[in-house]
């Protein structure tokens, strides 16, 4: 489940599509989920929460500087400006699943 919270008075029109993840191997319990988010409305929005039925899900951002890769939780959510289409993708913002069985 994706939950958004409208920040502007004009309505946002949010659609999520093309979700995917890499297959996890034996003994692994984490996975990253990627997808496309489109806002075709006139107002901005913010992805504030993600949920998964059989794992803990959190929104994360990845970055790399000086040869060091970092991942951090996005507690403030992910802004979705109008009109735009953005991707949660490898090396950037993504959904992290923990406790995958």
N, CA, C and O of each residue as an XYZ file, in Angstrom:
404
protein
N       0.837     -1.170      0.000
C       0.000      0.000      0.000
C       0.884      1.235      0.000
O       1.891      1.278      0.707
N       0.519      2.230     -0.780
C       1.193      3.516     -0.789
C       0.227      4.540     -0.227
O      -0.945      4.543     -0.604
N       0.680      5.403      0.659
C      -0.176      6.453      1.220
C       0.435      7.804      0.902
O       1.619      8.034      1.149
N      -0.375      8.692      0.357
C       0.080     10.031      0.028
C      -0.704     11.039      0.843
O      -1.827     10.776      1.274
N      -0.102     12.185      1.044
C      -0.734     13.260      1.806
C      -0.638     14.543      1.001
O       0.460     15.055      0.783
N      -1.776     15.071      0.556
C      -1.782     16.276     -0.266
C      -1.323     17.475      0.542
O      -1.820     17.719      1.641
N      -0.373     18.223     -0.006
C       0.135     19.395      0.674
C      -0.411     20.680      0.097
O      -0.392     21.714      0.766
N      -0.895     20.639     -1.125
C      -1.431     21.817     -1.788
C      -2.960     21.763     -1.755
O      -3.546     20.708     -1.515
N      -3.591     22.900     -1.995
C      -5.049     22.930     -2.042
C      -5.581     22.337     -3.335
O      -6.672     21.767     -3.343
N      -4.833     22.458     -4.437
C      -5.248     21.858     -5.699
C      -5.062     20.351     -5.601
O      -4.102     19.884     -4.988
N      -5.974     19.584     -6.201
C      -5.879     18.121     -6.059
C      -4.751     17.513     -6.885
O      -4.479     17.933     -8.009
N      -4.116     16.527     -6.302
C      -3.131     15.720     -7.010
C      -3.862     14.522     -7.593
O      -4.888     14.099     -7.061
N      -3.348     13.983     -8.667
C      -3.881     12.753     -9.252
C      -2.713     11.792     -9.382
O      -1.915     11.880    -10.316
N      -2.625     10.873     -8.430
C      -1.468      9.985     -8.301
C      -1.777      8.602     -8.867
O      -2.840      8.035     -8.612
N      -0.832      8.071     -9.636
C      -0.934      6.703    -10.146
C       0.435      6.039     -9.995
O       1.457      6.622    -10.358
N       0.449      4.832     -9.465
C       1.679      4.049     -9.335
C       1.625      2.903    -10.345
O       0.583      2.273    -10.526
N       2.758      2.638    -11.002
C       2.797      1.578    -12.009
C       4.204      0.997    -12.107
O       5.151      1.506    -11.509
N       4.313     -0.069    -12.868
C       5.603     -0.691    -13.204
C       6.416     -1.093    -11.980
O       7.640     -0.965    -11.991
N       5.770     -1.573    -10.934
C       6.494     -2.010     -9.742
C       7.300     -3.272     -9.999
O       6.846     -4.183    -10.692
N       8.518     -3.318     -9.424
C       9.348     -4.508     -9.571
C      10.365     -4.600     -8.437
O      10.654     -3.617     -7.755
N      10.894     -5.791     -8.258
C      11.966     -6.042     -7.304
C      12.832     -7.155     -7.840
O      12.390     -7.950     -8.669
N      14.055     -7.214     -7.374
C      14.926     -8.331     -7.750
C      14.606     -9.526     -6.869
O      14.214     -9.362     -5.714
N      14.770    -10.716     -7.403
C      14.575    -11.932     -6.628
C      15.632    -11.999     -5.531
O      16.804    -11.707     -5.771
N      15.211    -12.385     -4.321
C      16.178    -12.525     -3.234
C      16.634    -13.975     -3.145
O      15.895    -14.896     -3.492
N      17.853    -14.160     -2.678
C      18.423    -15.491     -2.582
C      18.114    -16.157     -1.258
O      17.567    -15.529     -0.352
N      18.461    -17.425     -1.145
C      18.255    -18.157      0.101
C      18.951    -17.459      1.263
O      20.099    -17.033      1.142
N      18.259    -17.346      2.376
C      18.816    -16.733      3.568
C      18.740    -15.214      3.596
O      19.029    -14.610      4.629
N      18.362    -14.588      2.502
C      18.219    -13.134      2.490
C      16.826    -12.751      2.975
O      15.853    -13.458      2.712
N      16.738    -11.624      3.687
C      15.431    -11.205      4.214
C      15.114     -9.745      3.897
O      14.174     -9.177      4.451
N      15.901     -9.137      3.002
C      15.617     -7.761      2.597
C      15.528     -7.679      1.078
O      16.171     -8.439      0.354
N      14.717     -6.739      0.621
C      14.564     -6.508     -0.816
C      14.205     -5.047     -1.031
O      13.611     -4.412     -0.160
N      14.563     -4.522     -2.182
C      14.196     -3.163     -2.548
C      13.124     -3.231     -3.633
O      13.181     -4.076     -4.526
N      12.151     -2.334     -3.544
C      11.053     -2.267     -4.517
C      11.161     -0.946     -5.264
O      11.418      0.101     -4.670
N      10.961     -1.012     -6.567
C      11.045      0.156     -7.430
C       9.741      0.295     -8.205
O       9.075     -0.704     -8.477
N       9.370      1.518     -8.564
C       8.143      1.750     -9.312
C       8.133      3.150     -9.889
O       9.003      3.968     -9.589
N       7.143      3.415    -10.716
C       6.941      4.729    -11.311
C       5.755      5.383    -10.628
O       4.722      4.744    -10.432
N       5.891      6.650    -10.264
C       4.797      7.414     -9.657
C       4.516      8.619    -10.553
O       5.414      9.412    -10.834
N       3.278      8.751    -10.996
C       2.883      9.874    -11.850
C       1.869     10.739    -11.118
O       0.951     10.228    -10.476
N       2.041     12.050    -11.217
C       1.082     13.017    -10.683
C       0.594     13.854    -11.861
O       1.305     14.737    -12.341
N      -0.612     13.575    -12.319
C      -1.162     14.307    -13.457
C      -2.105     15.420    -13.011
O      -2.752     16.051    -13.846
N      -2.190     15.667    -11.713
C      -3.069     16.702    -11.188
C      -2.411     18.068    -11.172
O      -1.305     18.244    -11.683
N      -3.091     19.019    -10.588
C      -2.590     20.386    -10.510
C      -1.857     20.671     -9.204
O      -1.140     21.666     -9.100
N      -2.032     19.804     -8.206
C      -1.406     20.014     -6.904
C      -0.311     19.006     -6.630
O      -0.278     17.922     -7.213
N       0.589     19.384     -5.728
C       1.652     18.483     -5.309
C       1.153     17.486     -4.274
O       0.056     17.627     -3.734
N       1.959     16.495     -4.012
C       1.618     15.473     -3.040
C       2.910     14.958     -2.432
O       4.000     15.320     -2.875
N       2.787     14.118     -1.423
C       3.951     13.551     -0.761
C       3.646     12.102     -0.418
O       2.626     11.803      0.204
N       4.535     11.206     -0.825
C       4.447      9.804     -0.423
C       4.950      9.740      1.008
O       6.132      9.970      1.261
N       4.062      9.427      1.950
C       4.420      9.490      3.366
C       4.511      8.132      4.046
O       5.093      8.022      5.126
N       3.944      7.096      3.431
C       3.963      5.789      4.085
C       3.857      4.693      3.038
O       3.162      4.842      2.033
N       4.553      3.595      3.285
C       4.441      2.402      2.453
C       4.199      1.214      3.373
O       4.724      1.170      4.486
N       3.417      0.266      2.916
C       3.126     -0.934      3.693
C       3.202     -2.157      2.806
O       2.907     -2.096      1.612
N       3.602     -3.270      3.401
C       3.628     -4.555      2.713
C       2.961     -5.594      3.602
O       3.072     -5.537      4.827
N       2.279     -6.528      2.991
C       1.526     -7.532      3.744
C       2.424     -8.473      4.537
O       2.060     -8.873      5.643
N       3.592     -8.837      3.999
C       4.409     -9.855      4.655
C       5.833     -9.391      4.944
O       6.754    -10.207      4.984
N       6.019     -8.084      5.147
C       7.347     -7.545      5.476
C       7.173     -6.150      6.057
O       6.119     -5.530      5.912
N       8.212     -5.668      6.713
C       8.245     -4.277      7.154
C       8.699     -3.446      5.963
O       9.701     -3.776      5.328
N       7.979     -2.375      5.651
C       8.293     -1.543      4.491
C       8.597     -0.122      4.933
O       7.862      0.452      5.737
N       9.680      0.449      4.412
C      10.048      1.828      4.690
C      10.558      2.463      3.400
O      11.050      1.778      2.504
N      10.432      3.770      3.327
C      10.916      4.530      2.183
C      12.362      4.939      2.447
O      12.668      5.482      3.509
N      13.258      4.679      1.485
C      14.684      4.968      1.630
C      15.218      5.748      0.438
O      14.629      5.750     -0.643
N      16.342      6.407      0.660
C      17.067      7.094     -0.399
C      18.503      6.596     -0.384
O      19.094      6.428      0.683
N      19.066      6.360     -1.564
C      20.460      5.947     -1.688
C      21.254      7.077     -2.319
O      20.740      7.824     -3.152
N      22.515      7.194     -1.911
C      23.409      8.167     -2.519
C      24.825      7.623     -2.445
O      25.114      6.707     -1.675
N      25.704      8.197     -3.254
C      27.100      7.799     -3.254
C      27.961      9.046     -3.345
O      27.736      9.904     -4.197
N      28.947      9.143     -2.466
C      29.878     10.285     -2.472
C      31.256      9.796     -2.058
O      31.393      9.064     -1.078
N      32.258     10.193     -2.792
C      33.649      9.825     -2.497
C      33.827      8.317     -2.377
O      34.591      7.844     -1.536
N      33.121      7.563     -3.218
C      33.251      6.115     -3.229
C      32.525      5.402     -2.106
O      32.678      4.191     -1.946
N      31.737      6.127     -1.325
C      31.004      5.521     -0.221
C      29.502      5.588     -0.517
O      28.946      6.668     -0.721
N      28.866      4.437     -0.538
C      27.421      4.381     -0.764
C      26.709      4.487      0.577
O      27.126      3.883      1.565
N      25.632      5.261      0.599
C      24.847      5.433      1.823
C      23.374      5.240      1.507
O      22.905      5.557      0.414
N      22.659      4.714      2.487
C      21.218      4.586      2.380
C      20.626      5.162      3.660
O      21.103      4.877      4.759
N      19.579      5.979      3.509
C      18.945      6.544      4.702
C      17.436      6.477      4.560
O      16.883      6.548      3.463
N      16.803      6.340      5.688
C      15.346      6.306      5.738
C      14.804      7.711      5.493
O      15.343      8.688      6.013
N      13.743      7.809      4.706
C      13.111      9.097      4.415
C      11.880      9.266      5.303
O      10.759      8.974      4.887
N      12.098      9.735      6.516
C      10.990      9.911      7.450
C      10.047     11.029      7.018
O       8.868     11.003      7.369
N      10.542     12.011      6.261
C       9.708     13.119      5.799
C       8.952     12.824      4.523
O       8.215     13.681      4.033
N       9.115     11.636      3.974
C       8.415     11.264      2.759
C       9.139     11.705      1.498
O      10.272     12.183      1.545
N       8.468     11.535      0.384
C       9.026     11.823     -0.946
C       8.067     12.740     -1.690
O       6.922     12.368     -1.945
N       8.530     13.942     -2.040
C       7.688     14.940     -2.707
C       7.369     14.518     -4.145
O       8.236     14.036     -4.874
N       6.101     14.713     -4.535
C       5.642     14.401     -5.889
C       5.031     15.675     -6.462
O       3.843     15.929     -6.262
N       5.830     16.490     -7.178
C       5.324     17.764     -7.684
C       4.360     17.580     -8.853
O       4.359     16.532     -9.498
N       3.539     18.594     -9.129
C       2.639     18.499    -10.285
C       3.252     19.150    -11.504
O       4.160     19.962    -11.325
N       2.860     18.884    -12.664
C       2.643     17.516    -13.129
C       4.006     16.875    -13.323
O       4.922     17.515    -13.840
N       4.151     15.651    -12.926
C       5.450     14.987    -13.068
C       5.284     13.478    -13.047
O       4.276     12.944    -12.586
N       6.294     12.817    -13.556
C       6.410     11.373    -13.447
C       7.815     11.100    -12.944
O       8.794     11.550    -13.539
N       7.912     10.369    -11.856
C       9.207     10.054    -11.283
C       9.335      8.578    -11.015
O       8.341      7.856    -10.943
N      10.564      8.135    -10.869
C      10.811      6.724    -10.625
C      11.495      6.513     -9.287
O      12.416      7.242     -8.918
N      11.033      5.510     -8.573
C      11.785      4.967     -7.457
C      12.653      3.914     -8.116
O      12.134      2.942     -8.665
N      13.985      4.092     -8.073
C      14.862      3.259     -8.884
C      16.150      2.929     -8.142
O      16.489      3.582     -7.155
N      16.879      1.899     -8.625
C      18.148      1.540     -8.002
C      19.092      2.744     -7.955
O      19.207      3.501     -8.919
N      19.754      2.899     -6.829
C      20.684      4.010     -6.646
C      20.013      5.295     -6.242
O      20.684      6.319     -6.111
N      18.704      5.279     -6.040
C      17.955      6.470     -5.661
C      16.920      6.136     -4.614
O      17.145      5.277     -3.761
N      15.794      6.804     -4.674
C      14.707      6.539     -3.734
C      14.077      5.186     -4.057
O      13.887      4.848     -5.225
N      13.757      4.426     -3.032
C      13.158      3.107     -3.201
C      12.412      2.702     -1.935
O      12.525      3.360     -0.900
N      11.661      1.632     -2.022
C      10.975      1.051     -0.873
C      11.821     -0.123     -0.397
O      12.137     -1.019     -1.180
N      12.190     -0.122      0.885
C      12.984     -1.198      1.453
C      12.071     -2.133      2.228
O      11.332     -1.701      3.112
N      12.126     -3.414      1.892
C      11.365     -4.436      2.619
C      12.322     -5.200      3.521
O      13.367     -5.665      3.065
N      11.977     -5.332      4.789
C      12.776     -6.085      5.762
C      11.920     -7.195      6.338
O      10.707     -7.039      6.483
N      12.544     -8.310      6.666
C      11.810     -9.433      7.230
C      11.037    -10.214      6.192
O      10.029    -10.843      6.513
N      11.496    -10.185      4.950
C      10.846    -10.933      3.866
C      11.044    -12.413      4.125
O      12.147    -12.858      4.444
N       9.982    -13.161      3.989
C      10.068    -14.625      4.197
C       9.941    -15.371      2.905
O       9.991    -16.601      2.896
